[in-house]
Amino acid sequence: MFDIIYVCILTYIHGTIQKNASARKGARPKPVPSSQPSPKALLAAFRRLLPSRQIWRLASLQKGRFYDRLFTPLVTLWYLIFQRLAADHTLEKVVADAQAGGANALRPGLSQKLRSSATVSFSDARQRLPLAFLRQSLALQARRILALNPHTLWHNLIVCLLDGSTVRLRPYGDIPRRFPPNGNQARSAPYWSLMRVVVGFCARSGAALGCAHGSFFRSEQLLACRMMLRSALGPCLYVGDRNFGVFRIVQTARAVGSHVLLRLTEARARRLLGRPLRLGSHPVLWSHTASDRLQPGCRPTPVPGRLLIVVLRRKGYRSQTLYLFTSLTDPVDYPVAALVELYGLRWHIELNLRYLKTQMRLAQLECKSAEMARKEWLAGLLAYNVLRTAMLCAALRRQISPLLLSFSLCRRHLEHWLALFGCGTATARDWRRLLDLMGRALLPRRRKPRPQEPRKQRHLRQPYPPLIGSREKARQQLKITPKCSHKN
């Protein structure tokens, strides 16, 4: 996945490709000049992403009954976002913040009415919140972020980067049944349950545009097709690596009126072209084979497109051959160099998924049910989008690309401002100061290329013996083992 091909894509190809926005590899996106928006306009756009009265209009809240509780759906959504952005993700931290007045701006008098320090009220509020409400909130966020960014569209298409990952879950409640673990040990049953997720990110701002999740035994292609079918963003250009370079993705994209730019394996490219491979752009007609899985409800007819074969060369690196399929058939409006340059932005989805797991702490979820695990993941994406929107506002203020800003440093600045916002004490001066701080949080320029590192990890030595066998057997063994007597 971390192939050197993404480094080579960011360099010159046929003397026409410019540098892209991979800060991890030393390349940076090109700033696009635009009119500078005012901080007041940016604040108004940013506030529309946070819990407001417009959330009540979502269809998921119209079906249930939500009487006047302390933790209303708006306050619950606010604290789900607050949990992911704060360093302390516990429920105790939420209740302590609510008692300190952290949500009085959304629920007047909450700090005085909330007398108990128990976390049961907030825990029940999270369970009452419909899962569809979080999905609709994420879709609402995506539409507003795209409308805020004036450089979202590429040839009237939204560039959406596709990739998947896994999330660890403890086997509590119905989690092992909904998200079975992947057994990779012959002598013992695995402990961790795994939830597979597929996310679509905006290539221009890094915001999450959609998501689909399922068990580990659901393929990423199936989840990506579900996400594409549920999307209501309009025509998109889905960009994916070789894992998504299958007919099912192309078939689904055509069904929703979108296009694709997918990398193919050499074997699939040779089978698609039907003759020996050679450099250039080749018009093809992609038909499914007996081994291809089809998406139910979508037409299985052949999809016209182009097969792009290019060789990328960079001094000091081995040459790489790139096989791309695109449903954009016009070679004049969509030249090869522009499409290869656009595919170079796919590297950013690796960084975005890493931010979700490390900065938003979504690599492992401490939930007791499968439903709550889905809600926690969607809440993490909502919090991630709030941060991405603040970074976009700061970038528009300075007329630079938001991909140039440090994600971790911007998160620290936003965490302090959100505490003032929740208490209702945030002023226009605090917002301008936040934009200035985020605008100066630029990623460092690397003057020298980073050395190649092996994909291996040296584990820390622990004073405990290794666990051999299942954890349940270890618990039973612990009960029958006599305790050691201690001499005074």
N, C-alpha and C positions, 0 to 999 in steps of 0.2 A: 504493500500500500504506500509505503514511504519510498517509492521508487525514485531513482535519480532523474527519471524522465520529467518530473515536475520542475526540477531545477533547470533542465535544458530548455523547457518550453518558455521560460521567462527570458531567454536570450534571443539573439538575432536569428532569424530564419530567412534565408534568401535576401538578407540585407534590409528587411522592411519592418521586422517586429521590434517594438520598443519594450522597455522594462515594465514589469507588472508589479503587483502589490504583495509579494511574499517577503515579509520582513525577516522571516527565519532564514532565508537564503540570500539576503542582501539586496533584493530588488524592491522597488517602492512604486506605488501607483502614481499616475500623473494627475496633478491637480487640474480641475476643470474650472475656469473662471465663471463666476456667476455673480448676481447681485447679492449684496450682503444683507441678510434678514436682520431685523431688530431683535434684541433679547426679549421684548414683550411678546412678539409674534411667536418666537421659539418656545417661550414658556406656555403660551396658550395651546400650542400644538402638543407640547410634552404633557400637559395636565390631562389632555384627552385620553392618554394611555393609562392613567391611573384610575382607580375606582371612582366612579362618579354616578350621578343619577341616570345617565344613559344606559348603565349596565342593566337596570331594571327592565329595559325594553327587550332584552334578549328572550328568545322564545322558551329557553329552558327554565326560566324563572316564572313564566306564566302558568306552567302546569301545576307547580306545587304551591303549598301554602306556607308562607313565612311570616308568622306573627311577630310582634314586637319583642324580640330577644335582645340581649346585650350584644352578642356577636351576630350581627346581621350578615347577609351575604356579601355586602360591600366591605364590611370590616374583616370578615373572614378571608376574602380575596386579598385585601391589603396585607394581612399578616402572613398569608401564604407567600406573597412576594417578599415581605419583610424577612421571613425565615431564610430564604435563599440568598438574599443580599447581605445579611448579617453574618458575622463570624460564628456566632452561637445559634445553632439551628433547633435548639430544644424548645419544647412547649413551655417550659418554665420561663424562658426568656421572653416569649410572647406575652404571657400573663403579666410578668413584671413590667414590660414596656406599656401594656395597656393600663396598668394601675398607675404608672407614672405620667399618663396623659398622652401616650404616643399615638392614639387614634381618636382623640377628642374632636379633631377637625372633621372626621367622618361620622362620629356618633357622639354628639354633645353630651357631656356628663358621664361618659363611660368610666372614667377613672374613679369618680365618686360612687357609682352604682356597683362597680365590681369590687366587692369586699373580700371575697375568698381568693386565696392564692392557689387553689387547686386548678389543675389543667383540664378537668373533665368538661367544662363548658366549651372551651375552644376545641377540644378533641371531638365532641359531639357536633359542633358546628361544621367542622371539616367533613365529617361523615354525611351530614345532611346536604351539603353542597352538591348539586348534580354534576356528574362527570361531563355531560353535554354543555353545561355552563362554562366550564374551563375551556372546552374545545371552541365554543363560540367566542369566548373572550380572546383566545389566541388568534382566531381568524379576524376578529375586529382589530386587534393590534396590528396584524400584518397589513391590512388594507390602509390603516392610518399611517404606518411607517412608510409604505410605498408612496402615498400621496405627499408625505412631507419631503421626501428626497426628490429634487428636480432632475437628478441624473440616474433614475432607476431604470428607465427603459433603454434597451439596445435594439434599434430598428423596430420600435413599437412592441418589443417583447420583454417580459420580465425574465432575467437570467436567474434560474433557480439551480443551485448546486445540490446534488443528491449523494447521500452516503448514510451508512448505518453503523450501529455499535451495539454493545450489550451493557446491561446494568445488573449488578449483583443485588440479590434480595435474600433475607433470611427466611428459612422455611417455616413461617408462622401461618396459622389459619389455613385458608384456601390457596395460599401462594404456591405450594408445591404442585397443586392440581392445575392451576391456571398457567404457571410458568415452571414447567418441570426442569430439573437440573440436567446438565449435560454430563453423562457418565463417561469419564475418561480414565477411570481406574478399574482395573480388572478385579481386584480383590475386595473392594469396599464400595459402598454407595456414596455418591458425591453429596456434599452438604449444601452448597450454595444453589439457590434457584436463580435462573437467568431470564431477563426480559430483553427481547430484541427490539430495538427502536430504529426507525428510519426518519431522518429529518431533512427538510428542504430549506436551504439558506439562501438569502439574497446575496448575489455576488457583489453588489455595489456597496451595501451597508453591513452585511454580516448578520442581519436579523433573521430569526426563524420564521419561515412563512407557513410551514405545515409540519405535521408529524403523524406517524402511525406506529403502533406498538403491538407486539404479540409475543407468543412463546418463542423460545430459542429454536424450535423446530419449524417455525415459519420462515420462509426465505425472505431476504431483503427485497427481492424483486416483487414478491407478492405484496409486501407492506408498502413499497413505493407505489405500486399501482393503486392501492386503496387510498393513499394520500392524494394522488393525482385526481382520482375520481371524485373525492370530497372537496377538492379545492375550488374556490369561487373567485380567484384572483384575476381571471382572464387569460389571454394567450401568454404562455410561458415558453422559454427555451430551457429544457431540462438538460443539465450537463452531468454526466456520470462516468465512472471509470469502467474497467473491463467487467466488473461484476454486474453492472447494469446494461452492458452491451448485448442484450438479447431481444428477440422479436416481441416478447410480451410487453416490454417497456415502450417500444416503438408503436405497437398496436394501441396501447392505452393512451399514449400522448396524442395520437391522431384522433381518437374518439372524443377527447375533451378539447379539440381545436388547438393543440399546442405542437411544439416542435422539439427535436432532440439533437444533442451533440454528444455522442457516446464513443468511448474508446472500445475497440474490438481486439480480441486476440488474433494472432496471425492465422490460426486455423480457421476461425470464423470469417475473417476477411478474405481468405483464399476461397472459401466455399461460397461466399457472397458474390465475389467477382466472377468466379467460374473460369478463370484463366490465370496464367502466371502473374504474380503481383509486380507492378512497376510504379514508380513515383508519379504523382500527379493527382488530378481529380477525375474520377470515373463515375458516370451515371449508372446507377444500379436499381434493381427492383427487388426489394427484400421480401421473399416469400417464406412462410414458415415450413418447417420440416416435421417429420414424424416425432422427432425428439424434443421439439419446442413445446413449451407449455403456453396455452392461450388464456387470455383473460375473458372470463364469461361475460356475455353481454356486449362485447366489442367485435367489430367485423374482422374476420380472419383474412381479408383480401390483401394482396401484396401492397407494400408501402414503397413509393418511389423516393429516391434520395441520391446521395452522392457518397462515394467512398474516397476519403482523402488519405493519401499515403505520402508522408514526408519523412525526411531524415534530418534529425537535429544534431548539430555539431557545436561543441564548445571546447575551447582550448583547455587542455588538462583533464578532459573527461572523455569517456568512450562515446561514440556516436550511438544514437538511439533512433529506431524506426517507429513511427507513430501511425497507427491505423485508426481513423476516425470515421464514423458514419453520422451523417446529418440529413434530416428531412428538408433542409433548406436547399432547394434544387437550383436556384438562380446563381450561377457563378459570378455574375457581374455585381449584384447587390451584396453577395456574401462571398468574398474572395477567400482563398485558402489561408493566406497569411492572417487575416482578421479572425478566422475561426480557430486557428491554432493558438493565436494570442489569447482569445477568449477562453479556450480550454485551459490555459495556464492558470486562470483564476481558480480552478478546481482545487488547488493546493490549500486554499483558505478554509475549506470545509474540515480539513484535518485539524487546523488550529481552532476552529469554532467548537468542534467536538471535544477538543482538549480543554478549552475554557469551560465548557459545560461540566466536565468531570472534575476538574481541579478547582477552578474559581467558584463555581456554583455548587460544588460538592454533590454531584449527581452520580458519581461512579458507584456508590452503594447507598441504597435507601433503607432506612430503618422503619419499616411499615409492618403492620400486623395483618393486612388483607391485600388481596390483589387489586381491589377497587381503589384503595388508598394509595397503592404504588403508582397506578396510572395518574391519579390526581397530583401526587408529588412531582412526577415528571413533567406534567403540563404546567404546574405552578413554577417549576424551575425554568421552563421556556418563557413563561410570562415575565419572570424577573430578569431573565437574560435579555429579553426584548426591551424592557424598561431601561436597562443599562445601555444597550445598543442605540436606543433613541436619544439618550442624553449625549452619547458620543457623537451621534449624527448632528445634533444641534450645535455642539461645540465645533465640529468640523465645518458646518455651513457658516458659522460665525467667522471662522478663519479662512474660509474658502480653500479647504484642503480635503483630501479623501479621509473618511472615518477609519479606513483600514490602516492609517498611519499612526493611530493613537494606541497607547498601551492599555490593554483591557484591564489588567489587574490594578494599575494606578487609578484609572477612571472609576473603578468599582469602589475604591477607598474614598474618593472624593464624593461620589454619589451617596454612599452610605450615610455620611454626616448630613448632607442636605436633606435626605429623606426623613431623617429624625426630626428636623425642623418643620418639614412639610406636614408630617403626621400630627404634630402638636399645633399646627396652625400659626407658627411663628416665623415661617420662611418669608423673606421679603424679596423685593426685586433686586436689591443690592446683593443678597446671598445668591440669587440665581445668576447674576452677572459674574460674580466671583467664581461660581462653579464652572461656568463656561470658560472663563479665563484659565482656571486651573487645568481643566480637561484639554483645552486647546494647546497647552504647553506640555502635556504628557505624551510626547512623541516617542516612538520606538527608536532605539539607537541605530545608527548606521554602522554596519560592520565593514571596516576597511579591508579586512583580510578574510578569505574564505574559511569557513569552519572545517576542521578535519572530519573525515568520515568516522563514525562511531559504530561499533557492532550493536545490533539490537539484542543486547543481553543486559541483565540486571544482577547486581551483586546484593544478595539479601543480607539484612542485618542479623547478626548472631543474637539469638534469644536464649535466656537461661532455662527455658522449658524444653523438655524432650519433644520430639516430633510425634504428631498424632498418627498412629497407624491403625487402620480400620475405621469403622464408623464411629461417630461421636456418641451414638446411643449405646454401643457396646462399651465405650470408655466410661460412660456414666454408670452402667451396671457393674463394671469392674471396680469402680471407685466405691460402690456401696458394700461390696463383699470383701474388700481389702481391709484388714484390721489396722486401726490407727496406731501410730507409733507412740509409745509411752515416753514422756519427757521426765527426766530426773531433775529434781530440785537441787 
